Amino acid sequence: MLTNTLNTNEVKDSAGTEVEFTRLSIADRSTVFAKVGESPALSHRLAISHQESGSGLGKRRRSVVRIDKTIVSTVDSVTPVVVSAYLVLDTPVGAITAGTEPTNVIAEVLSFCASLGANTTILYDGTGNGANALLTGGL
């Protein structure tokens, strides 16, 4: 389980600067964190949730890590808008006995979004191949 305060580089912004979060709520299969010092009108949330469905070999778990940030529109400087990013892992937990392949697909999507391939440097600035595709609508 995560600590109630994420303040030791668990979350970084595009400049690689730590963003601190504190837990707002926790339920049976979900939790929500708020950015420390956020404006009440401009919420900045990190949420984690899990849902299981099916049974036996068909049992699946859908896990989501999500960040939602409310900002003021840069078009009219009045309208609040929300920017969201999330990672979903859909795992056939009833048909596997180890986390090897789920771990592999997480590593693959993270490396695709945060690197340029040949190097092993983690890029937070949106220039990784996958992040660039997400930001520009590119293929």
Stockholm file with secondary structure:
# STOCKHOLM 1.0

chainA/1-139         MLTNTLNTNEVKDSAGTEVEFTRLSIADRSTVFAKVGESPALSHRLAISHQESGSGLGKRRRSVVRIDKTIVSTVDSVTPVVVSAYLVLDTPVGAITAGTEPTNVIAEVLSFCASLGANTTILYDGTGNGANALLTGGL
#=GR chainA/1-139 SS CCCSEECSSSSBCTTSCBCCEEEEEECSSEEEEEETTCBTTBCEEEEEEEEEECCGGGCEEEEEEEEEEEEECTTTSSCEEEEEEEEEEEECTTTCSSSHHHHHHHHHHHHHHHCCSSCCCCCCSSCSHHHHHHHHTCC
#=GC SS_cons         CCCSEECSSSSBCTTSCBCCEEEEEECSSEEEEEETTCBTTBCEEEEEEEEEECCGGGCEEEEEEEEEEEEECTTTSSCEEEEEEEEEEEECTTTCSSSHHHHHHHHHHHHHHHCCSSCCCCCCSSCSHHHHHHHHTCC
//
